[in-house]
Amino acid sequence: MTTVAVAARSSPWWRRIGRPGIVAAILLGWILLGTVLQGRDTLGLPTTDTTALHDRFTAVRDWVDSHRNSSPFFVYFVDGIRDFVGGLTGFLQDLISQASFGRPVPLVGWLGVVALATFGAYAFGNARVAVLTAAGFTSVGLMGLWQESMDTLALTLAAVLLSLVIGIPLGVYVGLSRPVERVVTPVLDAMQAMPTLVYLAPLALFFLIGPPAAVIATLIYAMPPVIRLTSLGVRQVNEASMEASRSLGATRWQILRTVQLPLAKRTIVVGINQTTMAAFSMVMIAALIAGPGLGQVVLRALSALDVGRAFTGGLGIVVLAIVLDRVTTAASERAEATYRASGGRRSENTRRWLLVGGGALTAAAVYLSASYYWASTFPGPTRGGVIGFTIDDAVNAAADWTRLNLHDVTSAITAVVSYGLINPLQALIAESPWYVVCAVVLALSWTLAGARSVIVASVCLSLLLASGLWESAMVTLTSVLVATIIVVVLGVIFGVVLARSPRIDLVVRPVLDAAQVLPAFVYLVPFVGLFGPTRLTAIIAAVVFAAPVVVKIVADGIRAVPSAAVEAGVASGSSRWQVVTKVQLPLSRQAVALAANQGLIYVLSVVVIGGLVGAGALGYLVVAGFSQSELFGKGLTAGIAIVVLGILLDRVTQAAALRAQEREHRLTGDAEHQFDVRSARLHPAPGLPARIPTGRVV
């Protein structure tokens, strides 16, 4: 014992400082330097000013516009893709939403669409989902949103069809070839790591604004989940099953067709579910480039600060999102149950007769909707529907009442968060000299994530400096960090509660699942009514959007702590609070680190979209680039800066989570209960939580 003590005392003092102490010293030095040098070398740039880089991007836009009708690249390649996608989208719109084929109404009217959707929900799911589908489609019609909902559905169907046609074969190829997987995986990571708003400017540049560009943007965003899960399903097929087929002389193609694909069916259907929800989420954002549908309703209402209409449009989005999620989820569950013969022959015969009868009724409904005006146009007033204006008026009245009677409360919340958290942090981050911030980021990256992450951080910081938007990027970073701090605190609190109480978890878990179904766009609406168009609105919406995934990761991490460790703490006389703080949280630090990583990425997506409602900074510049031609280059650069900022936050926090896992593994030696950061994280895009094949949202 004496020898150990002497050795410890003889070691250098800096080796005796733990990682928390180093982080504290870095932050303290930053505060001191930031206070002394506040306002110097912040690289601020007024909104209307541009740099040479921004002007070059604007010149590229001008060159593209001038050569669009003469360059073979645009005439034969870009326009060919645009015409094909536009033709598919237009056909689906003509089918269910737009006047077409020389008729004043769509080819399939509301009655036929409701019947087809209900029959499909029963055929691929069950009776409960069919009833939900019928109620959901009818409710959007009653809200006066039928045509907008069908436009949204048409764009979603076009994007999903193209995603599946490309994604499933590519996923099979990736699952069969490890070299191809190593090439494709980074591309999928990049497609999903980028905030959704960033896709729009370059796609609008090449494909112009309108439905084709909206579908292509949605395709890029929605395709990775089906590729990942298809390849996962193919790879997970039992080797013994394939060996049995080989012994019978089956070729590689026969093994794929008769063994691997059937056994991977359930996982592929889960991928279809994820792709569908991703497409639906992105279609909402694509309203910024003239994508028709419910996104346009919400966007116009937010621009006019019409909270009631925005709420009604958001409610329509929620209804369709829930219907699509339940139908595709039920389809994946049915795909698994197909092999179990759980219902018996009698129930299967009954179901078969119900399908026959339902098919006949559906065919009759489609015929009526194509032949009679009453069955083709949703009953009720053309605009506002039966209950749409009622909801609008009620929400606007509630918003007015809130502004009058809860103004002191909302103002107090705004003041506390702004002056207690946002303003001090923004003064430290955005008003410190750029070289101080760079030094602090690199030092924190080295301390928390290791030397390799310093290279990534250096490249990202250099790109942010080169963008000419350093100050705007730091303001955006401030909002992201504020929202992340809040969401991680809430995630730890509620995650502990859910992990320690199965009864509460049983009640709350479905609510968290439902919250993750909704597009990020929707979360802005209620908080605009409460707090108005401010940066706090975007921060609170980001917290609400990111909280479910953070809570679930923390809860699962705490639940994975070895029971022996918890029992040892209880046996030693520890209280419940001590067990949580001294045993469960320390042993689940890698889950908390992973939750912080995911919270950052989810928060970034909504904070950027918050540029629509007063959040400013990079998000506002992206939107300004759409609306002001002279700021196109600056808006495009802002989009690139958002991507760089997301990569910086993602890679550093992911490396920190992995390092925490490795450190804990060295301390505990318990490999069975460790969170595998690399495999658990399927790089979910903002707006879409990635689901592993068990159906659980990670």
Steps between C-alpha positions, in 0.01 A plus 500: 500500500784737584667439163182582314453821695854613431461421129179699487662800672803485271295511178478842326218723622340520156458123492300517822242736344202308368319571176223702675764722654662562161165588345424736788838669458444544124156653556628729777782623275247558222277707727795715613633557148153550356423765760824688438485476119121517456393645166840477332562302181153344494491510116148640490335558163178705454209310347502696174878476450668220312853369455686399186405135565131588523522700177664204326210275599254762375696519174471121468122536540497765228711279271265206554198717421660628180607154378199301615347484152823455304735274698467128414550416868181687592300429184559124487588400855362742760183581307453130422502412869277798577249403231488138614451586867256776412304260278471240776400761756256664262338165423445430870361851551268456201390173651398623846534877544488713182244552224620284212420303187258768382302474824441773763588249772771236556467156348451343844296718733486514877272196541727283288815620678353433845382156388837410343695621803273313742512180298878521468536557875296186569673291233851586621414559864188430704146620566603749769742675264235499227255684727773749595578558132137564407460740793827679422430558130146613575617743768740686268211542258280639776776750582487632142844358419405222260676624187809614694513162675474315170776716349717410798409134462578507125845650558568253782393202286719616209804539728439167675452310174825636358680441831391135507578436133854630554552420869393135531725363219786718624441380856513137385827570317645673808392207718675251273827692456713636783716716265185663362375555855822683591453731200124561539483547878682838512273626222192396698647665809541827310146479357350457846731726700414811299211709636205484264500870419844467341384275215270759353722775358723285273204292383300813419803627308510195271138383491321834559232538762187289484386140558793328317762672716290429811478129414873474423588670831267260678654206314852591617383533859273195510702233320778421757276317754374242250855443369638453851223271623485294180874436520466423871221249435698325227814479715314365804359193326615186677804347332363150565195570283717612209738204546204262479400656167856478369515132590193448281676661204330840510671783314584831661196661333271219620632533858434874490150458356381203706688541829652840570226730371210305660681485835591870476144602408404633841812717529447633147142596588632687805730685258198586286331638811800719577534618142130589485519707818821668385339588167193641669715712730711638216199580280396751766835679482493488119219757513784755503574411136133506396421140589118493516298365790456551870848650539385795291201551730723515808766712329252762379333511840831541683600780263172679578520408874160331460542256787155347452550402138854384573364282779233351274757425231730353763213288631444364150871412482478325837197297392660382175831428674332281759298316234805433283705388799234265634432345159865433420572382855203261487628374164839421654336320792282299263805406292651343811177329606455340157732216598340431837146385407376687805142548393397148402329381184157637594624855555699485176192387306298781656769750408509366145123552458526847654771587249283382213200697625713804579657488156159500336382796711823686425457446127145633524617806697771575241241473220262736680779751569594499132141534380312728742590847621379442857743208535793682341500832688502490878164616643479838669632847419783510249738679736503446873303178489237417759717560807813667358395860561366403841842366600670806352280738696530303823879486481530867409271587791713284730817665368353847557392400851846365568669816382271712717484291816826305498720774366670546836569126524638463148699821538646372827599170336652687207692731732629221722619284211632794297682688773589197708623266229482614136652848529795405724581197285467701179725771645758234574478311170407759238678801651830333583780537245491228239846372591399458865192298403707284264758432770229406751322266256825324411599468868158356593513263202842371608390459862160341443535315170869441436761610250320368193200727557732803507567447128128501421443804721790688335361439151147601602617818675709594196197458273285713730762774492523479121121528467503860623211417734692431819289724725170362364630146549589581861153646563346181359740294713382693807136411439595137435701475822228669709236262367733202543580589861129520579410182314781296658401615850137409431608176333702389802221587745221330308726218382577411862129506585409275207784259569411458866123479454371247244145620563582859404704375206201301375289817495760748374678287237209510247485878541871525420452272198215720374703817554779363281259436212424870452703711255719767658304766311196441720671582829546865409128573474378490863804685632458781248158554660652505849825689452468664160769491229814497718812291538349353818218354289751303294690388811191374683372326186841333464491385862156345460601335172827354630386404851336163411811346346724629783264371769480156340876461453569602861224272632628202301857573610408510869291188460805325350711558813586156648255405774791377712638853520162640608451224758848564639413867545175416677673242720756758609221719637477752217178695467303507175656835412849368569439190286399727210783752537781268617422181306253523212596836347879443520465153348277632220714800409550369148121493450480859625781597259316329214180679604683833493630418152154418370348799680748733328414370153124510557520845657708638213233408245220686679709800603592546134137470391430755772647758264144515364371635832764743612790280609731690264862407428573223247141379470377847411775542242402173330139615475610846384698335221175355361308827507771756405692423183797717597544292819489162327874443539491602863206272569674208327814567704288509816365156409853367460594658835209319664627170361851572624369599843294181514801285405712673766244442773416149386851364464640651818208392720488157338872453561451616859219247546717222358789599724269497803385152403855370464602655832203343677573165340854516636367583845221241517607234250130435437461469125149359514332817624695759304334738257660456160508860381602410145230239440220652709528824309349463154571867427135612518429807301334795677126437498550123473599279792677187373335172593691183552335178378333434836272793428632701793585860424860579582 
